[in-house]
Structures are given as C-alpha cells and as structure tokens.
C-alpha cells in the first residue's frame, strides 16, 4: 500500500463568517444578495502572530446554523445557475458523451477473470466475472442496487488466489470509511462476515483462504465520524466466518500515532509485507513477518525513513523494491532478507532520464512504466535487470494496469489520452504482441481535436511542460475561452486522460490546458520537493506563468481565461486567484484546502504537513500564512467570477475549508462578478461519485463558465 492518506482529486470526474450584514452587502452588486453570514471574534495566536478567524463557526457542519447557511447558499447558487439558458443543453450533451461503455482492466484469479464495466450512464460500474475471455460476463456485484441514488460505491475488493472468494469494501455517500464483506464468487452469495471502521486500506488474503489482512482505526465518536483527526491505524487479520470482535491484532505502534500501515501477502504466500507510511510523505518504512513461522516476529527491514520503498515481488528471501534512494527518478533494487545489510543490496534496473512510475512482475519479467515528459513509456526487463524491449504504445498518452502473477502468460493494460477513450489491451508474453480487448465507441468525432505538448518558463526560469487541447485549426487571436487546470503537489502526476466533461468543453469551443507544475511527480523527487513546504510558492508561480504564456501566445485573453483544480488543486486555484485576481476571468476551486493554518486539525489533514509544512513551526507558518487563500482575501478587491464546489460528506478535505473561503470571498469582493458556492449532498471528496451527480456538477460548472466568459454557441 502506498502512502496512507492521499489528498487526491485529479479532476472532478470521475474535483468567513461575514463581517456583519452591512459589511458583506456593501461591496456587492445589487443583483447578488448573498445570505447574511455572521462574524465572530475568534483570534488565534500563531508563534506570536495574532490571526482572526471570523468564520470559525462554519467548521461545525452538524450545527443547525451551518446547515441553514449551506441551504441558503445553495438556493442563491442554483437560482443563478438555473437562469443560464445553455445549462440544459450542456447537460444533455454531457449525458450523451458520458453514455459509452467503459471497461476496467481485467485480471485473472484461478480459472476466472474479473473486470468492471459501466454501460454508460450507470451511476456505478458493475463488477463482472468471466470463465474465459470469450465467455458471457456474469454480474458478481452491482453497487447500483445498494442505493436508490447511486451513492453507494464499491471502494475496493480482493479475490483469493483460486478465484472462489472475494472480500469487498463498500463506501457510502463518498466517505473514506469502508465496510468489508465477503462474497462467494461461485454462488454470488455473501457470507456473514462484516468488518467496519476500515479506511485507507485494501484487503490481502492468505494463500489458504482462511482470512485476510486489513487496516482500521478505532471507532470514532459519532460527532467526529466525518471530521475527527485520524491517528493510530492498526493492522488486523480477519478470520473467515468469525465476528470482527475476534479479529487478531497483527501490528500496532502505540508510540507512533501518525504511522499508517498496509499489509499485503506476497504472491508465494510466505510473507506479510507491512508498508509503513507517515502521512503523505513519500518516504516510508517496510517491515515483514514470515507467515510460515509459528509466532512470527515483525522484522523491521527498512526503518531509516530515508527514501521511498515500494515492494514489487519476491523470489524466496530476495525482495524486489522500487526506490528513489540515491535515485530521485527511481530505480529497482534487490534485498536478500537473509543478508539485509546495505552493502549486500543489488541494483537491477538503474535510474534513467525518465521518472520510474511503476513496476510489476508478470510472465517472469519486470514490466516497467516510466513517465517521459508526463506521458507513458513501458519497457520489459528480465528478472536479473537485463533490458528486453519496449512496449509500443498508440501515441502520447497514459498506460496503466499490467497486473498479474509471476507465472501468468498474459497481462492487460489500458491506454488513454485526452482524445482517446480508455482502450483495454491484452499482451501475450508468448507471442510478444498486444491486441485490443475492449475498445469503446463514443458519440463524438474526436478526430476534430488535437493535443499539443508545449514548454514554458516559470518565474525563476524553470522549464514547465503543459498539454494544450483544442479544435484543429484554432485561431490564435486571443478570443478563445480557455480553462487552465493544475494540481502541483504530493508527488502526484497529471498525465493524459480521457474525460467526457473535457470533450464537452472542447465542443463548446473551449481550449483546455493542463500544466505539469512542480510539487507533482512528473520528474521524480527533485520536481516534487521543488514545490513543497517553503518552496510551495513555486507551484503558484508555475501556474500563473502558464496563464501568462497562454495569453502571450494568443490562445486566450484575461477576459476569456478560467482556472480550475480540485483538492490540493483547489488550494492552487484559491492561492492564484488571491495573488493575481487581475489575471483570470473565472475560477472553479473544488474541494480545496483553503485554510492553511487549520488544515491539520481535521481527519487526515495532519498527514499533509509533509508537503505543506506545519503552522506550528515559525518559518513554515510564515510561508503558509503568506498564501493561505482564506487569509489572503482583501476587502475591496475585484475577484474573478467564482464557483466554489464541495460536498457535505467530504471527510478528506472537510467542507469547512470551502465554507469559510466562500463566506470571506463574498464579503471581500468589490466587483460585479458572482461569488457562489455549490454544496453537493450525499457526496464526498470525489471517489465513488455517481455518474448522475458528476454530470450535474459538470453541467453547472460549464454553464457558469459559458456565461462568465461570454461564450457563444
């Protein structure tokens, strides 16, 4: 398991308590009568600096007062959106574009294959099993039957080696909390097993099918279920057929409340690998237990917290790892656990000029995935590291999957780009050929669009890549409505990805640009670290420079430029619109981290200190305070038209961030632009969002931009 807690929202598929009524309304145009938002006298002391937090009361999302505020804000927002004439036609077109078959990457367990599929407009993808690749798929689990509104989602699942049993986790209303069940694959009937309060965890079966390992937290108080801080994760073993109360505690650390654990059983069934994370820090530890030994002890194999170590597979006592130790772009090493001293480690695949993004062992060889300027390259290596050849990909895009077991003679992967729907391929190790397994058809002529990769210079001269997608033959006269998207954090890479919502934007005549900012993982740890903590301003400078480049090259103009981002990308939008309100016409900050002085107080927020820094450390507080969107809104400023989006069940980035930012924005804005917030109900940070809600939210965002950028059909 990778880092315990991600802040992820790559894109939204598939993201102050007013100074009193008089102050709030004084700066507003008459057509916007925002809900009255009270102001409280909360003052906090950060390292001797007094900081006002007048909208602290909005952090209590369970209070009747906050709920009334949300209801009033939603009324204003939806009244505005419903009056946009193009909204319904945009929604209809989004529905048409979303209505195509989407397949997950298949994998095999025992004699069976497993694969997800969405017919097009199903709220949740359905899990199928097949007796052969030519056989008729059989529904194994349909999450759409678990709720009438599609808000129950299949969050994770794990199948036994023989393909007869499946542990699966359900999530409700977008929450990160998961409940695990067990299903008999042959009969499709659930066993009585139930495991609760699991979070940031998969499941890993023992080879004998007696049970599975999983991670969980202690049951929270009801009031803290969706916002309480999360500490002391533990690893348990659930014995099949037993109540959860009988589950065996496998590993905990009472002395390390911030450590997170993911347990996985090696393919040979011999070892339990414990991936030990500390928040979102890319560095980690790796421990293991020998499952063949009675009363096995936990061996702390890698405990220096000096690099990232991702366990790949093992050959008996020889463990293979992907690591960035002395290789910021990544390499593959072998460690013999019977001779674990560093002097005995062997390098199998050295660091290259490209970022090493993933490694698996299938067909008795390494399948090695790289990022070359933020798009995929895939290579094959023998188990001794010898280079065997490249996998030819259809173009500039993203390839992922490559799962399977060491003995398998086939693997599957998907390839996608901004204009190519995810196509599933089967690779045969015997013939060394890839063939299309599933290729979706979409209700659009994607050939009318093109993708360019450009490079521009940031404020300090750093060369930044950016994808620009638009209709062929676009005129560079500064008149094109353009949406600039970014993320820039947590070692997460933005790679080409097909999305019906992006296609709809392109059909409306829009240009779509994706900037690969520092702080991400596109070029390895040096790129990531250049956008962390005291260097976080580099990320905002990169994004602002991207906007300026698009204007300079006459793709667009300030009056036609919008910015968007979700989660850490929501912070990006919030910071850039407060630093350069003159540069953008509109902004779409989604589920953003907006209060950089209190982000560490809620759910998994403490885990983001590794990327952001801590408000309790004087030097890092100074940096955080300098760009915190909530704290840098200035009364009397004309801000871009803004539609903030969040959700009531977001227990990753709690909605209070967006509530407080929206209230302060409404109070501060001096121009005629709308400052609106859209609060989705029965939804979370983004994962598992029903198709119907994704379409509605996208339609609202595109309609908002259509109006505010003065677009024409």
N, C-alpha and C positions, 0 to 999 in steps of 0.2 A: 504494500500500500504506500502511496506517495504521501507527501506532507499532509498532516492531519486535517488541516482546515483550509480550504480554498476560499478565495473571495470572489470566485469566478462568476462573471456573466460576460461572455464574449460578445454576444449580441442578443437582442431581445427576441429570440425565436420563441425561439425554438425549442432575458436588459444583457420667526421669533415672536414669541408672544408679542403682539404688536405693541408699539409704544403708546397704546391707547387709541381709541377710535379716531380722535381728531388728527393725531399724527399720521395714522395709517391712511386716512382718506385724503389728507391734504395734498399728497403728491400724486394722486390717482386721477386719470381722466374720468370724466363723469360717467362714461359708459361702463366702467368697472366698479361695482360696489362690492368689494370683497367682504367676506364675513368678518365681523369685528373680532379681533384677536387681542386678548388682554396681555398686559405686560406685568411681569413680577420682578421684584427687586433682588434676584439672585446674583450674588457676586462671589466669584471663586478666586483663590489666591494660588497662582502657579509660579513657584520659585520667586515669590516677591512681586509678581505682576498681577494686578487686580483685573479680572476679566468678567464682564457682565454676561449673564446667560438669561435674558428676559423671557425666553420661551421654554424654560425647563419643564414646565407643567405638561407640555406636549409629549414628553417622554413616557408618561403614563398612558399607554394606549388602551388600558382597560377602564379608564375613568369615563363616566358619563359625559363629562365636559369635553374630553378629547374626541369621543365618538360623535358628539354633536358638531364639533368643529369640522371633523372629516366629512360628515354628511353635508354640511353647509358648503364646504369647498367643492365637493363633488357636484353639487347642484349647479354652482356657478360654472364649473368646467364643462359639464355636459350640456348645459343650456347654450354655452358658447359653441361647442363642437357640433351640436345638432343643427345649428343655423348655417353651417357651411354647406352650400348646395352640392358640392362634389363629394361629400363624405360617403353617401350611399353608393355612388358609382365606383368609388375607390374600394369600398368594402366588397362589392360584387366582384370586381376584378381580382382582388386578393383571394377571394374564395375560389375563383376559377383557377388561379395559379397554384393555390395550395392543393388543389384536388388532383394529385397524381400519386401513383404507388411509390412508396418509399420503403426500402429494404435495409435491414441491418446486416452486418457482416456475419455469415453463418459460421458455426463451429461444430465439431463432432465430439461426442462422448459415447464410448461404446459403439454400438451399431447405428446410433441415431445422430441426426443433425438437428441443430436448434437455430432459430432465426426469427427476428422480429419483422413485422410488416405493418404498414399503415395503408389502408385502401385509398386514402387521400384526405378525407375530412373527418376521419375518426379522431376523437379527442385524444386518445392514447394509442400508441402502437400495440399490436397484439403479438404475443409470443407463440410461435408455432414449433412443432417438432415434425421431422420427416424421417421415414425409414430408409430412404435413399434420396439422392438428388433428383431423381425422376419421379418420385412418389408424390401423391397428393398431400400437401401440408395438412396437419391436424392441429386445431387450436389447443394449446396447452394452458394458456392463461390469457384472459381478456380483461384488462383493467377497466374497460368501459362499463363492465357490468357491476363494478364495485361502487359506483356513484352515479346519480342521475345527471349530474352536471359535468362529469369528466374530470373532477378534481382529485380523484384517487389515481395514483400513478405507481407503476412498477419501478421501484428505485434501484433494485439490484437483484441479481439471482446467481446461484451457483449450483452446478449439476455434478452429481457423483461421477467417478471415472467410468462406471459401467452404464451411465445414462439412465438409471432407473429411478433416482430420487432427485428432487430439486428443492433447495432452500431458496425462498424468495422474500424480498422485503417490499412492503407497501408504504407509500408516503401519502399523507392526507393534506390537501389544500396547499401544496408547495412547501410544507415544512421539511426541515432536515431530519426530523425524528423518523425512525423506521421501525416497523414491526415485522419480525421474521416468522414465516410459516414454512411448512414442508409439504410438498405435493408428490404423490406417486405418479411418475411420468406415464406409466402404462395405463392406469385407470383414470388419471386426471382428478383423483380424489385427494383432498387434503387430509393429512394426519392431524392428530390433536395438538401437535407442538405449537407453542407460541412464545416468542422471545420479544420483549419490549425494551424501550429506552436505549436502543442502539442508534448510533449517529456517527457519521464519517467512518463507516465500516462496511466491508464486504463480509462474505462467509467463505470458509475453506474447509471442505470435507476431509476426513481421514480416509485413507485408501480402503479401509474395511467397511465404510459407510456407517460406522457406529455413531457418528455425530459430526459436528462442525465447530470450528473456532470462530469467534466473532468478538467485537469490541463494543463496550457500552459505558454509559455514565450512570451514576446513581439517579434514582427517580427524583425529579425536581419538585419543589412546591408548586402548586397549581398556578399561582400568580407569576412564577418565574419560568414557566414552561417554554415561552417563546422569546424571552429576553434575558433570563438569568445567565450569569457567567458560567462557562463550562470548564471544569477542572477535573483532574483525577480520572482519566479514562482508564479502563481495565480490560484485560483480555480474559474471556471465559470460554469453556468448552461446553457446548450443549449436547448432552447425551440423548440420542433419538428416543422418543417415547416418554421422556421424563419431564416433569414440570420445570419451569425456569428456576424456581427456588432451589432446585437440586443441581443447577449448573456448577461446574467446577471452576473456581478461580484459578486461572493459569498464570497470570502475571499482573502485578500492580507495583507502583512505586509511591508509597506514602510520603516519601521525601521529595518528590518531584511532581508538583501539581500540574505543571504545564506540559508534561510529557504525554504524547499520544502514541497509541500502539495499533499496529495492524498485523495480524497473524495469518500466515499462509503456509500451507503444507507443500513441500516440494513434490514434483511430479512422480518421483520414485517412492513417495510416502514415508521417507526415512526421517526427514527433519521438519520441524516447525520453525519457520523464519519469522522473527519478530522485528518488524520495521519500526524503529523508534524515532518519532518526529518531535519537534519542538515548535509548535505553531506552524507558520508558513515558511520558516527558514528552510532553504534548500539543503542545508547541511543536516545530517541525520546520523543515527546510530543503528547498528544491526546486531541483534542477539539471536541465539538459536537454541533449540532443545533437540536432543536425539530421541525421537519417538520410539526407537527400538529398545531403548534402555529403560529399565524399571526405575521409577522415581527420578527421572532425568532432571538434571540441574539446568539452569539457564546459563549459557556461556555468552559472555559479553565479548563478542568477536571484534566489533568495531565500535569503540567507545570514546574516541577522541573528539568527536563532533567537529571535524576539520574539513569535511567535504560531503558531497552527495554520493551515496552508495545505493544503487538500485540493484537488488538481486535479480538476476536473469534466470539462472537454472544451475544445476549441479551435475557433476559426473562423479558419483560417490562422494568422497570427502572434499573434492575440489569444487569450490563455489565460484561462479562467474558473476561479476558485477560491472555495471556501467557506472563510471565515476568521473567527477571533474577534479579529482585530486591531481595537482600539478598539470592539469589539462582543462582550462576553463571552457573549452568547446567539447570536452568529453572524450573518453576512451574506454576500452574494455580490458579488465584485468582478471586474473585467476588467483584465488587464495586457497591453499590446501589447509583445511582446518586442523589437520594433524601437525602442521608446521606453520602456524599462523604469523610468525614474525615477519615484519615488513621486508626484511632482506630476502625472503623467500617468495614474495609476490611476483607474478609474471604478467607482463603486458602482452595481450593477444592482438588487440587492434589499437594502434596508436591514434593520437589526436590528429585530426585533419583540419583543413581550412574551413570546413563546414561544421555547423552545430550538430552533434550527435543527439538525436531526439528520441530514439527508441531502439531496443534490441530484443529479439525473441529467438528461441531455439526451436525450429521445426524442420523436419526432414533431415535431422542430424547435421544441421548447419546453422550459422547465425544469419538472421535476416536483420540488416542494419539500416535504420532510417535516419536520414540527415535532413537538415534544413539548409538550403543554399539560397541566400537572399530571401528567406521567408517562404520558400516553396520546396516541395519534397524531392528528394533523391533517395533511391533504395538500392542497396548493394548486398551481395551474398558473400559470406566468408566461411571457410572451413572451421572446425572446432579448434584447430591449432592457430587460427587467425589468418590463414592464407586467403588472399583475395580470390574469389571465384568468378565474379562478374557483376554486371549491373542489371537491374530490372528496368526495362524500357517502359516509361510512363507516357500517357497520351499527350501530355503538354505541361504547361506551368500550372500546377495545382497542388492539392493535398492528397496524400495516400495514407491510409491507416487501416489497421486490422492485423493481419499477419499472425493470427493466433493459431494454436495447435499444440500438439505434444511432440516430443522429440522423435518418436517413431513414425509420425504421420508422413504420408507421401504427397499431401496436398495442403494448401493453405488458401485462405480467402482474404481479400482486401477490397477496400472501396477507394475510388478516385473521384475527386470533385474539384470544381473551380468556380469562379464567380458566375460563369455562364454554362457550366456543365453539372446537371443534377447528379447526385451520388450514384455511380455505376459500380456494381459489385463484380469482381473478377475472381476466377479460380485459377490458382497457379499449381501446375503439376510438376513435382520435382523430378519425375521420371523423364518426361519429355522436355522439361525446362521451358514450358510455354504457358502463357496466360491466356485465358479465354473469358469472354463476357458471360457471367452467370445471370445477372439481372440488370436490365437497363431500362430505367423509367422513361415515360413519354410525358412531356409537359405541354400545356395548352398555350404555347408561345413560340415565336420564332427567335430562338436565342442567337441565331447567326447574325442578327442585325446589331449585336452589341460586341464590343471589343474590350479587352483588358490590356492595359499598358503598365509596365513597372518603370517608375521614374525614381530618380535620386535627387535630393535637395540638401542644402546645407542649413544646419541649425544655427542658433545664435552664436555658439562657440566654434563653429566651423565643422562640426561633426556631420558626416555623410549619413543621411537617413533614407531608407527605402520607403516607397509608397506605391500602392496599387491604385490606378485610376480606371474606372469602368464607365463606359458611356456608349451611346449610339455611334455607329460608324459615320464618319463624315461630320462629326460635331464641329460647329463653328467656334473658333476661339476669339470671341468678340466681347467677352466679359458678361454675357447675358444669361448664361446657363445656371439654373438653380442647382446648387451643389451641396451635398451632405458629406461632411468630413467626419470619419469615425476613428476612434482610437481607444487604447487601453493603457499600456505602459506600466506594467507592474507585475510583481510576484513571479517573475520568470516565465510568464505565460506568453506564448507566441500567437500572433494573429496571422493565419495562413488562409489562402483562398478557399472559400466555402460557398456553395450554392444556397440561396435563400429566396423563397417566393416573395418575401417582402422587399428585398433588394431589386428583384426583377420588376416588381410593380413600380418602384421608384424610377427605374430606368425607363420604363414605358411612359411614365408621366413627363419624360423629357429631362429627368434629373441626371446629374453626374454623381457618381458615388466614389469616394476616395477613402482609402484605409492606410493610415500612417503607421509604420512599424517603429514605435517610439522606444527610446531607451527605458530601462526598467523591465521590459519584456525579455523573452528568452530567445529571440531570433538569432543572436550571435553568441550565445553562451553567457557564462557568469560575468565576464567583464562588462558586457552590454547591460546585464541585469543590475549589477552593482552601480553602474553609472547613473541609474535612476532611483536609487534607494536613499532613504534617510536624509542626510544633509545635502544630497545631490538630487532630491526629488524635483527641484525646480527645473532641472534639465528636461524632464518629461514634458512639462508645460511649455517650455521654450521650443521643444521639438514640434509640438502640436501647433503652436502659434506660427512657427516658421512654415509648417505645411500649409496653413491657411494663407499666409502671405505669398507663398510660391504659387498657389492656385490662382490667386488674384493677379500676381505679376505675369503669369503665363496666359492670362485672359481666359481661363476656363470659366471664371466667375467674377463676381464683384462683391464688395462688402454687403450690398443690399440683397444679394442672392445667395449668401453663404450661411449654412446652418451647421452646427456641430452636434455630435451625439456620442454617447458612451454609457455603459452600464456598470454598476458596482464600483470597482476602482476606476473604471472609465467614467462613471457618474461624477466621482471626485474630479477627474480630469476636466470634464465639461464645466463643473462648478468653479474650479480654480481659474480656468481660462476666461470664462465669461466675466469673472470679477476682476481679473487682471487687465483684460482687453475688451471691455464692453463695446468699444467702438468698432471692433473688427468683425463682428458677427451680426447677422440679422435675426437669427433664431437659435434656440438651444433646446436639446432634449436630454436632460440628465435623468438617467434611470437608476433606481435603487442605489443611489450614490452614498458614499461615505462623506458627509458634509460637515460634521463637527469633529475636527481633528484633535480636539482636546478631551473628548469623552468617548471616542470610538472604542477604547479598551475597557469600557465599563459593561458592555453588553455581550451576551452569548460568546461567540468566538473572537470578539474584537481584540482581546488581549494578544491573540496569536499573530496579529498583523504588525506588532511592534518590530518584528524582524525586518520588515520592509519600510515601515513608516518612521520608526523611532518612537520614543516614549515621551509623552507630555510631562512626565515626572523628572526627566533629565533636562537640566537647564539649556544646554546647547540644542538639543533636539526639540524641546518646547519652542524655542525661538524660531526654528525652521517651520514647525507645524503651524504655529500661530501666524506666520507670515503669509501662508497660502490657504489656510482653512476657509473653505467657501462661506460657511455660516458667519465667520468672524470678520470677513473682508468685504462684506456688502456695505456700500457707502450711501447714506441718505442723500437724495438729490441727484443721483446718477441715472442716466437713461440706459437701461439694460435691454439686451436682445429679447424678443418675444420668447417666452419660456414655458414649456410644458414639462413639469416635473412628474415622473411616474414612480409609484411604489406600490406595495401590496400589504394588506393587513396581516398576513401570515409569514412575512419575511423574517425568519429567525436567523439569518446570516448577517445582513445589514439591516438592523431594526428600522422600521419606518419612521421613527422619531427623527432620524437624520434628515429625511425629506420634509417632514412636517415643519421642523424648525427653520430649515432653509427657505421653504416656500413662504412661511409667515414673515420672515425677515425681508425676503425679496419683495413681497407685496408692499411692505412698509417703506422700503428704501427707494423703490423705482420712481423716477420723476417723469418718465416718458409715457407715450400713449400705448406702448406695447402691453399685451396681456401677460400676466404672471400667474399661471394656473398650475394646479396640482391635481393629478388623476390618481385616485387610490383604488386599486383593484381589490375586490373581496374574494375570499377563499383562494388566495394565491400566495406564492412565496417569492423567493429570490429569482426564480426563473425556471429551474429544473422541474420537469413534470407539468408545466403549464399546459392546459388543454388547448387543442387546436382552435376551438371557438374563441377562447379568450385571447390567444395570440393574434388571430385575425382582427378581432375588435380593437385591440390595443394598437396594432399596426395601422388600421384604418384611421383611428383617431390621430395618430402621430403624423401620418402622411397628409390628412386633411388639414391639420394645423399648419404644417409647412406649406401646403398648397396656397393657403390663404395668406400667411405671413410673408411668403417670398413672392407674392403676386404672380403665381404661376398661371399659365393658360393651357387649356386642353387643345 
